[in-house]
Amino acid sequence: MHQTAADLRATLTTLAGRWEQMATNEEASIPLLQGPAAEQVGAQVHQRIATYRKAAADLRDVLRTGRIPHDLMTDAELDQHGTTEEVTR
């Protein structure tokens, strides 16, 4: 299966939208939490929301810049491309 660059961009855009939708759905569930564990569960839900939104932002950053953010690179990629500090020296 061969995908064009436009197909890959569309796929990543769709995936970013799905992560945002998951965050929105989780956010909507917070007021429904009840009982003694609601605060702890709410904190976990907030963490998931932040993770989903970070994933969506990372995908959009890749689409905008054409580069993988350094915090997502593997060690091999960092060795190949250098860190932000090394590049600015």
PyMOL Python script that loads the backbone (N, CA, C, O; Angstrom):
from pymol import cmd

cmd.read_pdbstr("""\
ATOM      1  N   MET A   1       0.835  -1.166   0.000  1.00  0.00           N
ATOM      2  CA  MET A   1       0.000   0.000   0.000  1.00  0.00           C
ATOM      3  C   MET A   1       0.890   1.242   0.000  1.00  0.00           C
ATOM      4  O   MET A   1       1.663   1.462   0.932  1.00  0.00           O
ATOM      5  N   HIS A   2       0.774   2.033  -1.033  1.00  0.00           N
ATOM      6  CA  HIS A   2       1.587   3.237  -1.173  1.00  0.00           C
ATOM      7  C   HIS A   2       0.733   4.462  -0.886  1.00  0.00           C
ATOM      8  O   HIS A   2      -0.302   4.678  -1.516  1.00  0.00           O
ATOM      9  N   GLN A   3       1.178   5.249   0.064  1.00  0.00           N
ATOM     10  CA  GLN A   3       0.446   6.465   0.402  1.00  0.00           C
ATOM     11  C   GLN A   3       1.244   7.679  -0.054  1.00  0.00           C
ATOM     12  O   GLN A   3       2.467   7.719   0.081  1.00  0.00           O
ATOM     13  N   THR A   4       0.555   8.643  -0.582  1.00  0.00           N
ATOM     14  CA  THR A   4       1.204   9.887  -0.966  1.00  0.00           C
ATOM     15  C   THR A   4       1.404  10.749   0.276  1.00  0.00           C
ATOM     16  O   THR A   4       0.858  10.463   1.341  1.00  0.00           O
ATOM     17  N   ALA A   5       2.189  11.798   0.124  1.00  0.00           N
ATOM     18  CA  ALA A   5       2.402  12.722   1.237  1.00  0.00           C
ATOM     19  C   ALA A   5       1.075  13.335   1.684  1.00  0.00           C
ATOM     20  O   ALA A   5       0.849  13.539   2.877  1.00  0.00           O
ATOM     21  N   ALA A   6       0.210  13.623   0.729  1.00  0.00           N
ATOM     22  CA  ALA A   6      -1.105  14.192   1.072  1.00  0.00           C
ATOM     23  C   ALA A   6      -1.933  13.198   1.879  1.00  0.00           C
ATOM     24  O   ALA A   6      -2.629  13.583   2.819  1.00  0.00           O
ATOM     25  N   ASP A   7      -1.859  11.913   1.510  1.00  0.00           N
ATOM     26  CA  ASP A   7      -2.577  10.880   2.263  1.00  0.00           C
ATOM     27  C   ASP A   7      -2.063  10.806   3.704  1.00  0.00           C
ATOM     28  O   ASP A   7      -2.847  10.714   4.648  1.00  0.00           O
ATOM     29  N   LEU A   8      -0.747  10.845   3.857  1.00  0.00           N
ATOM     30  CA  LEU A   8      -0.161  10.777   5.198  1.00  0.00           C
ATOM     31  C   LEU A   8      -0.538  12.003   6.026  1.00  0.00           C
ATOM     32  O   LEU A   8      -0.840  11.880   7.213  1.00  0.00           O
ATOM     33  N   ARG A   9      -0.523  13.176   5.410  1.00  0.00           N
ATOM     34  CA  ARG A   9      -0.926  14.396   6.117  1.00  0.00           C
ATOM     35  C   ARG A   9      -2.389  14.293   6.560  1.00  0.00           C
ATOM     36  O   ARG A   9      -2.735  14.662   7.682  1.00  0.00           O
ATOM     37  N   ALA A  10      -3.231  13.793   5.673  1.00  0.00           N
ATOM     38  CA  ALA A  10      -4.653  13.644   6.005  1.00  0.00           C
ATOM     39  C   ALA A  10      -4.833  12.654   7.155  1.00  0.00           C
ATOM     40  O   ALA A  10      -5.650  12.877   8.049  1.00  0.00           O
ATOM     41  N   THR A  11      -4.074  11.569   7.129  1.00  0.00           N
ATOM     42  CA  THR A  11      -4.154  10.570   8.190  1.00  0.00           C
ATOM     43  C   THR A  11      -3.720  11.165   9.526  1.00  0.00           C
ATOM     44  O   THR A  11      -4.389  10.962  10.539  1.00  0.00           O
ATOM     45  N   LEU A  12      -2.611  11.895   9.535  1.00  0.00           N
ATOM     46  CA  LEU A  12      -2.129  12.508  10.774  1.00  0.00           C
ATOM     47  C   LEU A  12      -3.089  13.583  11.279  1.00  0.00           C
ATOM     48  O   LEU A  12      -3.289  13.721  12.486  1.00  0.00           O
ATOM     49  N   THR A  13      -3.675  14.337  10.366  1.00  0.00           N
ATOM     50  CA  THR A  13      -4.653  15.354  10.751  1.00  0.00           C
ATOM     51  C   THR A  13      -5.873  14.700  11.389  1.00  0.00           C
ATOM     52  O   THR A  13      -6.386  15.182  12.399  1.00  0.00           O
ATOM     53  N   THR A  14      -6.336  13.601  10.796  1.00  0.00           N
ATOM     54  CA  THR A  14      -7.470  12.860  11.349  1.00  0.00           C
ATOM     55  C   THR A  14      -7.132  12.310  12.730  1.00  0.00           C
ATOM     56  O   THR A  14      -7.948  12.380  13.649  1.00  0.00           O
ATOM     57  N   LEU A  15      -5.933  11.767  12.871  1.00  0.00           N
ATOM     58  CA  LEU A  15      -5.507  11.220  14.159  1.00  0.00           C
ATOM     59  C   LEU A  15      -5.443  12.316  15.223  1.00  0.00           C
ATOM     60  O   LEU A  15      -5.872  12.104  16.357  1.00  0.00           O
ATOM     61  N   ALA A  16      -4.915  13.475  14.869  1.00  0.00           N
ATOM     62  CA  ALA A  16      -4.866  14.593  15.819  1.00  0.00           C
ATOM     63  C   ALA A  16      -6.281  14.987  16.244  1.00  0.00           C
ATOM     64  O   ALA A  16      -6.527  15.266  17.418  1.00  0.00           O
ATOM     65  N   GLY A  17      -7.200  15.007  15.293  1.00  0.00           N
ATOM     66  CA  GLY A  17      -8.595  15.319  15.612  1.00  0.00           C
ATOM     67  C   GLY A  17      -9.209  14.299  16.553  1.00  0.00           C
ATOM     68  O   GLY A  17      -9.984  14.648  17.443  1.00  0.00           O
ATOM     69  N   ARG A  18      -8.861  13.038  16.351  1.00  0.00           N
ATOM     70  CA  ARG A  18      -9.383  11.981  17.240  1.00  0.00           C
ATOM     71  C   ARG A  18      -8.853  12.143  18.661  1.00  0.00           C
ATOM     72  O   ARG A  18      -9.600  11.960  19.623  1.00  0.00           O
ATOM     73  N   TRP A  19      -7.563  12.488  18.805  1.00  0.00           N
ATOM     74  CA  TRP A  19      -6.998  12.703  20.141  1.00  0.00           C
ATOM     75  C   TRP A  19      -7.708  13.868  20.821  1.00  0.00           C
ATOM     76  O   TRP A  19      -8.023  13.797  22.009  1.00  0.00           O
ATOM     77  N   GLU A  20      -7.962  14.944  20.068  1.00  0.00           N
ATOM     78  CA  GLU A  20      -8.682  16.090  20.639  1.00  0.00           C
ATOM     79  C   GLU A  20     -10.093  15.683  21.069  1.00  0.00           C
ATOM     80  O   GLU A  20     -10.565  16.093  22.129  1.00  0.00           O
ATOM     81  N   GLN A  21     -10.762  14.877  20.246  1.00  0.00           N
ATOM     82  CA  GLN A  21     -12.115  14.432  20.581  1.00  0.00           C
ATOM     83  C   GLN A  21     -12.106  13.559  21.832  1.00  0.00           C
ATOM     84  O   GLN A  21     -13.003  13.657  22.670  1.00  0.00           O
ATOM     85  N   MET A  22     -11.093  12.705  21.957  1.00  0.00           N
ATOM     86  CA  MET A  22     -10.982  11.880  23.159  1.00  0.00           C
ATOM     87  C   MET A  22     -10.809  12.765  24.394  1.00  0.00           C
ATOM     88  O   MET A  22     -11.402  12.496  25.438  1.00  0.00           O
ATOM     89  N   ALA A  23     -10.002  13.817  24.277  1.00  0.00           N
ATOM     90  CA  ALA A  23      -9.804  14.739  25.398  1.00  0.00           C
ATOM     91  C   ALA A  23     -11.117  15.425  25.758  1.00  0.00           C
ATOM     92  O   ALA A  23     -11.456  15.551  26.935  1.00  0.00           O
ATOM     93  N   THR A  24     -11.846  15.863  24.747  1.00  0.00           N
ATOM     94  CA  THR A  24     -13.129  16.529  24.980  1.00  0.00           C
ATOM     95  C   THR A  24     -14.119  15.585  25.656  1.00  0.00           C
ATOM     96  O   THR A  24     -14.831  15.984  26.578  1.00  0.00           O
ATOM     97  N   ASN A  25     -14.165  14.340  25.200  1.00  0.00           N
ATOM     98  CA  ASN A  25     -15.072  13.350  25.804  1.00  0.00           C
ATOM     99  C   ASN A  25     -14.708  13.080  27.261  1.00  0.00           C
ATOM    100  O   ASN A  25     -15.587  12.986  28.118  1.00  0.00           O
ATOM    101  N   GLU A  26     -13.414  12.955  27.539  1.00  0.00           N
ATOM    102  CA  GLU A  26     -12.968  12.734  28.923  1.00  0.00           C
ATOM    103  C   GLU A  26     -13.350  13.930  29.789  1.00  0.00           C
ATOM    104  O   GLU A  26     -13.811  13.769  30.919  1.00  0.00           O
ATOM    105  N   GLU A  27     -13.152  15.132  29.247  1.00  0.00           N
ATOM    106  CA  GLU A  27     -13.469  16.352  29.990  1.00  0.00           C
ATOM    107  C   GLU A  27     -14.951  16.404  30.349  1.00  0.00           C
ATOM    108  O   GLU A  27     -15.320  16.830  31.444  1.00  0.00           O
ATOM    109  N   ALA A  28     -15.787  15.971  29.425  1.00  0.00           N
ATOM    110  CA  ALA A  28     -17.233  15.971  29.659  1.00  0.00           C
ATOM    111  C   ALA A  28     -17.630  14.983  30.751  1.00  0.00           C
ATOM    112  O   ALA A  28     -18.675  15.145  31.382  1.00  0.00           O
ATOM    113  N   SER A  29     -16.808  13.964  30.980  1.00  0.00           N
ATOM    114  CA  SER A  29     -17.152  12.955  31.986  1.00  0.00           C
ATOM    115  C   SER A  29     -16.821  13.397  33.406  1.00  0.00           C
ATOM    116  O   SER A  29     -17.348  12.823  34.359  1.00  0.00           O
ATOM    117  N   ILE A  30     -15.975  14.388  33.572  1.00  0.00           N
ATOM    118  CA  ILE A  30     -15.543  14.792  34.916  1.00  0.00           C
ATOM    119  C   ILE A  30     -16.710  15.179  35.822  1.00  0.00           C
ATOM    120  O   ILE A  30     -16.744  14.735  36.970  1.00  0.00           O
ATOM    121  N   PRO A  31     -17.672  15.990  35.358  1.00  0.00           N
ATOM    122  CA  PRO A  31     -18.789  16.340  36.256  1.00  0.00           C
ATOM    123  C   PRO A  31     -19.634  15.136  36.676  1.00  0.00           C
ATOM    124  O   PRO A  31     -20.380  15.222  37.652  1.00  0.00           O
ATOM    125  N   LEU A  32     -19.532  14.032  35.966  1.00  0.00           N
ATOM    126  CA  LEU A  32     -20.326  12.846  36.289  1.00  0.00           C
ATOM    127  C   LEU A  32     -19.707  12.006  37.396  1.00  0.00           C
ATOM    128  O   LEU A  32     -20.359  11.106  37.927  1.00  0.00           O
ATOM    129  N   LEU A  33     -18.461  12.287  37.750  1.00  0.00           N
ATOM    130  CA  LEU A  33     -17.775  11.508  38.777  1.00  0.00           C
ATOM    131  C   LEU A  33     -18.362  11.821  40.146  1.00  0.00           C
ATOM    132  O   LEU A  33     -18.583  12.980  40.496  1.00  0.00           O
ATOM    133  N   GLN A  34     -18.609  10.765  40.910  1.00  0.00           N
ATOM    134  CA  GLN A  34     -19.183  10.934  42.243  1.00  0.00           C
ATOM    135  C   GLN A  34     -18.531   9.959  43.200  1.00  0.00           C
ATOM    136  O   GLN A  34     -17.867   9.008  42.787  1.00  0.00           O
ATOM    137  N   GLY A  35     -18.725  10.200  44.455  1.00  0.00           N
ATOM    138  CA  GLY A  35     -18.241   9.281  45.471  1.00  0.00           C
ATOM    139  C   GLY A  35     -16.884   9.681  46.010  1.00  0.00           C
ATOM    140  O   GLY A  35     -16.282  10.657  45.563  1.00  0.00           O
ATOM    141  N   PRO A  36     -16.405   8.900  46.992  1.00  0.00           N
ATOM    142  CA  PRO A  36     -15.162   9.249  47.682  1.00  0.00           C
ATOM    143  C   PRO A  36     -13.924   9.230  46.778  1.00  0.00           C
ATOM    144  O   PRO A  36     -12.963   9.952  47.042  1.00  0.00           O
ATOM    145  N   ALA A  37     -13.935   8.442  45.750  1.00  0.00           N
ATOM    146  CA  ALA A  37     -12.764   8.350  44.873  1.00  0.00           C
ATOM    147  C   ALA A  37     -12.831   9.331  43.705  1.00  0.00           C
ATOM    148  O   ALA A  37     -11.943   9.347  42.852  1.00  0.00           O
ATOM    149  N   ALA A  38     -13.879  10.147  43.667  1.00  0.00           N
ATOM    150  CA  ALA A  38     -14.083  11.048  42.526  1.00  0.00           C
ATOM    151  C   ALA A  38     -12.907  11.999  42.320  1.00  0.00           C
ATOM    152  O   ALA A  38     -12.518  12.263  41.182  1.00  0.00           O
ATOM    153  N   GLU A  39     -12.342  12.514  43.404  1.00  0.00           N
ATOM    154  CA  GLU A  39     -11.226  13.458  43.275  1.00  0.00           C
ATOM    155  C   GLU A  39     -10.002  12.780  42.664  1.00  0.00           C
ATOM    156  O   GLU A  39      -9.353  13.332  41.776  1.00  0.00           O
ATOM    157  N   GLN A  40      -9.695  11.576  43.150  1.00  0.00           N
ATOM    158  CA  GLN A  40      -8.541  10.844  42.621  1.00  0.00           C
ATOM    159  C   GLN A  40      -8.764  10.476  41.155  1.00  0.00           C
ATOM    160  O   GLN A  40      -7.871  10.643  40.325  1.00  0.00           O
ATOM    161  N   VAL A  41      -9.943   9.981  40.844  1.00  0.00           N
ATOM    162  CA  VAL A  41     -10.261   9.618  39.461  1.00  0.00           C
ATOM    163  C   VAL A  41     -10.243  10.868  38.587  1.00  0.00           C
ATOM    164  O   VAL A  41      -9.767  10.829  37.452  1.00  0.00           O
ATOM    165  N   GLY A  42     -10.758  11.968  39.112  1.00  0.00           N
ATOM    166  CA  GLY A  42     -10.741  13.227  38.373  1.00  0.00           C
ATOM    167  C   GLY A  42      -9.328  13.659  38.025  1.00  0.00           C
ATOM    168  O   GLY A  42      -9.078  14.140  36.919  1.00  0.00           O
ATOM    169  N   ALA A  43      -8.399  13.490  38.962  1.00  0.00           N
ATOM    170  CA  ALA A  43      -6.998  13.836  38.701  1.00  0.00           C
ATOM    171  C   ALA A  43      -6.422  12.956  37.595  1.00  0.00           C
ATOM    172  O   ALA A  43      -5.673  13.431  36.741  1.00  0.00           O
ATOM    173  N   GLN A  44      -6.776  11.671  37.616  1.00  0.00           N
ATOM    174  CA  GLN A  44      -6.309  10.763  36.565  1.00  0.00           C
ATOM    175  C   GLN A  44      -6.898  11.140  35.214  1.00  0.00           C
ATOM    176  O   GLN A  44      -6.217  11.064  34.191  1.00  0.00           O
ATOM    177  N   VAL A  45      -8.152  11.544  35.209  1.00  0.00           N
ATOM    178  CA  VAL A  45      -8.806  11.961  33.968  1.00  0.00           C
ATOM    179  C   VAL A  45      -8.130  13.219  33.428  1.00  0.00           C
ATOM    180  O   VAL A  45      -7.887  13.326  32.226  1.00  0.00           O
ATOM    181  N   HIS A  46      -7.827  14.165  34.307  1.00  0.00           N
ATOM    182  CA  HIS A  46      -7.131  15.384  33.873  1.00  0.00           C
ATOM    183  C   HIS A  46      -5.772  15.045  33.255  1.00  0.00           C
ATOM    184  O   HIS A  46      -5.364  15.663  32.272  1.00  0.00           O
ATOM    185  N   GLN A  47      -5.079  14.071  33.828  1.00  0.00           N
ATOM    186  CA  GLN A  47      -3.781  13.653  33.276  1.00  0.00           C
ATOM    187  C   GLN A  47      -3.958  13.052  31.883  1.00  0.00           C
ATOM    188  O   GLN A  47      -3.176  13.337  30.976  1.00  0.00           O
ATOM    189  N   ARG A  48      -4.986  12.222  31.715  1.00  0.00           N
ATOM    190  CA  ARG A  48      -5.263  11.645  30.391  1.00  0.00           C
ATOM    191  C   ARG A  48      -5.591  12.734  29.379  1.00  0.00           C
ATOM    192  O   ARG A  48      -5.129  12.698  28.239  1.00  0.00           O
ATOM    193  N   ILE A  49      -6.394  13.702  29.810  1.00  0.00           N
ATOM    194  CA  ILE A  49      -6.761  14.807  28.926  1.00  0.00           C
ATOM    195  C   ILE A  49      -5.499  15.534  28.458  1.00  0.00           C
ATOM    196  O   ILE A  49      -5.350  15.831  27.272  1.00  0.00           O
ATOM    197  N   ALA A  50      -4.601  15.817  29.387  1.00  0.00           N
ATOM    198  CA  ALA A  50      -3.354  16.503  29.028  1.00  0.00           C
ATOM    199  C   ALA A  50      -2.527  15.665  28.056  1.00  0.00           C
ATOM    200  O   ALA A  50      -1.929  16.200  27.123  1.00  0.00           O
ATOM    201  N   THR A  51      -2.496  14.359  28.274  1.00  0.00           N
ATOM    202  CA  THR A  51      -1.749  13.467  27.386  1.00  0.00           C
ATOM    203  C   THR A  51      -2.356  13.447  25.992  1.00  0.00           C
ATOM    204  O   THR A  51      -1.627  13.524  25.003  1.00  0.00           O
ATOM    205  N   TYR A  52      -3.675  13.345  25.896  1.00  0.00           N
ATOM    206  CA  TYR A  52      -4.346  13.354  24.596  1.00  0.00           C
ATOM    207  C   TYR A  52      -4.077  14.660  23.853  1.00  0.00           C
ATOM    208  O   TYR A  52      -3.783  14.655  22.658  1.00  0.00           O
ATOM    209  N   ARG A  53      -4.181  15.770  24.570  1.00  0.00           N
ATOM    210  CA  ARG A  53      -3.973  17.072  23.921  1.00  0.00           C
ATOM    211  C   ARG A  53      -2.515  17.255  23.502  1.00  0.00           C
ATOM    212  O   ARG A  53      -2.240  17.872  22.473  1.00  0.00           O
ATOM    213  N   LYS A  54      -1.581  16.725  24.288  1.00  0.00           N
ATOM    214  CA  LYS A  54      -0.159  16.789  23.916  1.00  0.00           C
ATOM    215  C   LYS A  54       0.083  15.968  22.662  1.00  0.00           C
ATOM    216  O   LYS A  54       0.823  16.396  21.776  1.00  0.00           O
ATOM    217  N   ALA A  55      -0.531  14.794  22.574  1.00  0.00           N
ATOM    218  CA  ALA A  55      -0.383  13.956  21.380  1.00  0.00           C
ATOM    219  C   ALA A  55      -0.919  14.680  20.148  1.00  0.00           C
ATOM    220  O   ALA A  55      -0.284  14.667  19.094  1.00  0.00           O
ATOM    221  N   ALA A  56      -2.071  15.304  20.276  1.00  0.00           N
ATOM    222  CA  ALA A  56      -2.651  16.051  19.155  1.00  0.00           C
ATOM    223  C   ALA A  56      -1.747  17.217  18.769  1.00  0.00           C
ATOM    224  O   ALA A  56      -1.523  17.463  17.584  1.00  0.00           O
ATOM    225  N   ALA A  57      -1.232  17.930  19.755  1.00  0.00           N
ATOM    226  CA  ALA A  57      -0.344  19.066  19.475  1.00  0.00           C
ATOM    227  C   ALA A  57       0.950  18.597  18.816  1.00  0.00           C
ATOM    228  O   ALA A  57       1.457  19.254  17.906  1.00  0.00           O
ATOM    229  N   ASP A  58       1.486  17.462  19.272  1.00  0.00           N
ATOM    230  CA  ASP A  58       2.700  16.920  18.658  1.00  0.00           C
ATOM    231  C   ASP A  58       2.467  16.586  17.189  1.00  0.00           C
ATOM    232  O   ASP A  58       3.299  16.902  16.338  1.00  0.00           O
ATOM    233  N   LEU A  59       1.334  15.947  16.890  1.00  0.00           N
ATOM    234  CA  LEU A  59       1.026  15.617  15.496  1.00  0.00           C
ATOM    235  C   LEU A  59       0.889  16.875  14.652  1.00  0.00           C
ATOM    236  O   LEU A  59       1.397  16.943  13.533  1.00  0.00           O
ATOM    237  N   ARG A  60       0.210  17.853  15.188  1.00  0.00           N
ATOM    238  CA  ARG A  60       0.043  19.106  14.432  1.00  0.00           C
ATOM    239  C   ARG A  60       1.383  19.814  14.245  1.00  0.00           C
ATOM    240  O   ARG A  60       1.611  20.450  13.216  1.00  0.00           O
ATOM    241  N   ASP A  61       2.268  19.708  15.234  1.00  0.00           N
ATOM    242  CA  ASP A  61       3.600  20.300  15.119  1.00  0.00           C
ATOM    243  C   ASP A  61       4.399  19.607  14.015  1.00  0.00           C
ATOM    244  O   ASP A  61       5.094  20.262  13.238  1.00  0.00           O
ATOM    245  N   VAL A  62       4.297  18.292  13.954  1.00  0.00           N
ATOM    246  CA  VAL A  62       4.972  17.543  12.885  1.00  0.00           C
ATOM    247  C   VAL A  62       4.429  17.978  11.528  1.00  0.00           C
ATOM    248  O   VAL A  62       5.199  18.177  10.589  1.00  0.00           O
ATOM    249  N   LEU A  63       3.127  18.125  11.418  1.00  0.00           N
ATOM    250  CA  LEU A  63       2.527  18.558  10.156  1.00  0.00           C
ATOM    251  C   LEU A  63       2.960  19.976   9.787  1.00  0.00           C
ATOM    252  O   LEU A  63       3.208  20.267   8.617  1.00  0.00           O
ATOM    253  N   ARG A  64       3.050  20.845  10.772  1.00  0.00           N
ATOM    254  CA  ARG A  64       3.402  22.246  10.519  1.00  0.00           C
ATOM    255  C   ARG A  64       4.872  22.407  10.156  1.00  0.00           C
ATOM    256  O   ARG A  64       5.209  23.143   9.228  1.00  0.00           O
ATOM    257  N   THR A  65       5.752  21.716  10.891  1.00  0.00           N
ATOM    258  CA  THR A  65       7.191  21.922  10.717  1.00  0.00           C
ATOM    259  C   THR A  65       7.856  20.878   9.836  1.00  0.00           C
ATOM    260  O   THR A  65       8.919  21.120   9.265  1.00  0.00           O
ATOM    261  N   GLY A  66       7.221  19.711   9.730  1.00  0.00           N
ATOM    262  CA  GLY A  66       7.853  18.621   8.988  1.00  0.00           C
ATOM    263  C   GLY A  66       8.949  17.929   9.773  1.00  0.00           C
ATOM    264  O   GLY A  66       9.709  17.138   9.214  1.00  0.00           O
ATOM    265  N   ARG A  67       9.041  18.217  11.061  1.00  0.00           N
ATOM    266  CA  ARG A  67      10.075  17.619  11.914  1.00  0.00           C
ATOM    267  C   ARG A  67       9.435  16.995  13.148  1.00  0.00           C
ATOM    268  O   ARG A  67       8.397  17.449  13.629  1.00  0.00           O
ATOM    269  N   ILE A  68      10.074  15.954  13.644  1.00  0.00           N
ATOM    270  CA  ILE A  68       9.614  15.303  14.871  1.00  0.00           C
ATOM    271  C   ILE A  68      10.136  16.107  16.063  1.00  0.00           C
ATOM    272  O   ILE A  68      11.327  16.412  16.112  1.00  0.00           O
ATOM    273  N   PRO A  69       9.278  16.457  17.024  1.00  0.00           N
ATOM    274  CA  PRO A  69       9.756  17.178  18.210  1.00  0.00           C
ATOM    275  C   PRO A  69      10.831  16.368  18.936  1.00  0.00           C
ATOM    276  O   PRO A  69      10.754  15.142  19.007  1.00  0.00           O
ATOM    277  N   HIS A  70      11.828  17.063  19.472  1.00  0.00           N
ATOM    278  CA  HIS A  70      12.949  16.380  20.125  1.00  0.00           C
ATOM    279  C   HIS A  70      12.505  15.438  21.234  1.00  0.00           C
ATOM    280  O   HIS A  70      13.104  14.378  21.420  1.00  0.00           O
ATOM    281  N   ASP A  71      11.462  15.809  21.973  1.00  0.00           N
ATOM    282  CA  ASP A  71      11.044  14.942  23.082  1.00  0.00           C
ATOM    283  C   ASP A  71      10.408  13.640  22.601  1.00  0.00           C
ATOM    284  O   ASP A  71      10.167  12.740  23.405  1.00  0.00           O
ATOM    285  N   LEU A  72      10.135  13.527  21.300  1.00  0.00           N
ATOM    286  CA  LEU A  72       9.584  12.288  20.753  1.00  0.00           C
ATOM    287  C   LEU A  72      10.621  11.471  19.983  1.00  0.00           C
ATOM    288  O   LEU A  72      10.358  10.331  19.600  1.00  0.00           O
ATOM    289  N   MET A  73      11.796  12.054  19.759  1.00  0.00           N
ATOM    290  CA  MET A  73      12.818  11.350  18.983  1.00  0.00           C
ATOM    291  C   MET A  73      13.421  10.201  19.783  1.00  0.00           C
ATOM    292  O   MET A  73      13.501  10.243  21.011  1.00  0.00           O
ATOM    293  N   THR A  74      13.839   9.185  19.054  1.00  0.00           N
ATOM    294  CA  THR A  74      14.570   8.088  19.682  1.00  0.00           C
ATOM    295  C   THR A  74      16.009   8.538  19.900  1.00  0.00           C
ATOM    296  O   THR A  74      16.426   9.564  19.363  1.00  0.00           O
ATOM    297  N   ASP A  75      16.761   7.788  20.675  1.00  0.00           N
ATOM    298  CA  ASP A  75      18.167   8.115  20.892  1.00  0.00           C
ATOM    299  C   ASP A  75      18.930   8.155  19.572  1.00  0.00           C
ATOM    300  O   ASP A  75      19.781   9.022  19.377  1.00  0.00           O
ATOM    301  N   ALA A  76      18.635   7.224  18.664  1.00  0.00           N
ATOM    302  CA  ALA A  76      19.313   7.189  17.367  1.00  0.00           C
ATOM    303  C   ALA A  76      19.020   8.455  16.569  1.00  0.00           C
ATOM    304  O   ALA A  76      19.915   9.015  15.936  1.00  0.00           O
ATOM    305  N   GLU A  77      17.770   8.904  16.598  1.00  0.00           N
ATOM    306  CA  GLU A  77      17.410  10.135  15.885  1.00  0.00           C
ATOM    307  C   GLU A  77      18.093  11.341  16.510  1.00  0.00           C
ATOM    308  O   GLU A  77      18.539  12.240  15.796  1.00  0.00           O
ATOM    309  N   LEU A  78      18.179  11.371  17.825  1.00  0.00           N
ATOM    310  CA  LEU A  78      18.864  12.478  18.488  1.00  0.00           C
ATOM    311  C   LEU A  78      20.341  12.484  18.127  1.00  0.00           C
ATOM    312  O   LEU A  78      20.921  13.546  17.903  1.00  0.00           O
ATOM    313  N   ASP A  79      20.963  11.293  18.068  1.00  0.00           N
ATOM    314  CA  ASP A  79      22.364  11.210  17.658  1.00  0.00           C
ATOM    315  C   ASP A  79      22.549  11.736  16.240  1.00  0.00           C
ATOM    316  O   ASP A  79      23.535  12.412  15.949  1.00  0.00           O
ATOM    317  N   GLN A  80      21.611  11.428  15.369  1.00  0.00           N
ATOM    318  CA  GLN A  80      21.705  11.838  13.971  1.00  0.00           C
ATOM    319  C   GLN A  80      21.451  13.335  13.801  1.00  0.00           C
ATOM    320  O   GLN A  80      22.175  14.003  13.063  1.00  0.00           O
ATOM    321  N   HIS A  81      20.441  13.860  14.469  1.00  0.00           N
ATOM    322  CA  HIS A  81      20.024  15.245  14.259  1.00  0.00           C
ATOM    323  C   HIS A  81      20.557  16.215  15.307  1.00  0.00           C
ATOM    324  O   HIS A  81      20.524  17.427  15.095  1.00  0.00           O
ATOM    325  N   GLY A  82      21.042  15.709  16.419  1.00  0.00           N
ATOM    326  CA  GLY A  82      21.514  16.582  17.488  1.00  0.00           C
ATOM    327  C   GLY A  82      20.366  17.130  18.308  1.00  0.00           C
ATOM    328  O   GLY A  82      19.199  17.020  17.933  1.00  0.00           O
ATOM    329  N   THR A  83      20.716  17.716  19.423  1.00  0.00           N
ATOM    330  CA  THR A  83      19.706  18.327  20.275  1.00  0.00           C
ATOM    331  C   THR A  83      19.561  19.794  19.912  1.00  0.00           C
ATOM    332  O   THR A  83      20.380  20.337  19.171  1.00  0.00           O
ATOM    333  N   THR A  84      18.545  20.424  20.419  1.00  0.00           N
ATOM    334  CA  THR A  84      18.331  21.849  20.149  1.00  0.00           C
ATOM    335  C   THR A  84      19.539  22.661  20.591  1.00  0.00           C
ATOM    336  O   THR A  84      19.960  23.583  19.893  1.00  0.00           O
ATOM    337  N   GLU A  85      20.097  22.323  21.746  1.00  0.00           N
ATOM    338  CA  GLU A  85      21.252  23.055  22.259  1.00  0.00           C
ATOM    339  C   GLU A  85      22.454  22.901  21.331  1.00  0.00           C
ATOM    340  O   GLU A  85      23.176  23.869  21.090  1.00  0.00           O
ATOM    341  N   GLU A  86      22.678  21.688  20.805  1.00  0.00           N
ATOM    342  CA  GLU A  86      23.807  21.458  19.910  1.00  0.00           C
ATOM    343  C   GLU A  86      23.634  22.203  18.595  1.00  0.00           C
ATOM    344  O   GLU A  86      24.602  22.729  18.046  1.00  0.00           O
ATOM    345  N   VAL A  87      22.412  22.252  18.090  1.00  0.00           N
ATOM    346  CA  VAL A  87      22.138  22.896  16.810  1.00  0.00           C
ATOM    347  C   VAL A  87      22.356  24.404  16.907  1.00  0.00           C
ATOM    348  O   VAL A  87      22.808  25.022  15.943  1.00  0.00           O
ATOM    349  N   THR A  88      22.044  25.004  18.054  1.00  0.00           N
ATOM    350  CA  THR A  88      22.157  26.458  18.196  1.00  0.00           C
ATOM    351  C   THR A  88      23.564  26.921  18.525  1.00  0.00           C
ATOM    352  O   THR A  88      23.816  28.126  18.553  1.00  0.00           O
ATOM    353  N   ARG A  89      24.484  26.010  18.775  1.00  0.00           N
ATOM    354  CA  ARG A  89      25.871  26.400  19.093  1.00  0.00           C
ATOM    355  C   ARG A  89      26.599  26.839  17.860  1.00  0.00           C
ATOM    356  O   ARG A  89      27.773  27.202  17.933  1.00  0.00           O
TER     357      ARG A  89
END
""", "prot")
cmd.dss("prot")
cmd.show_as("cartoon", "prot")
cmd.util.cbc("prot")
cmd.orient("prot")
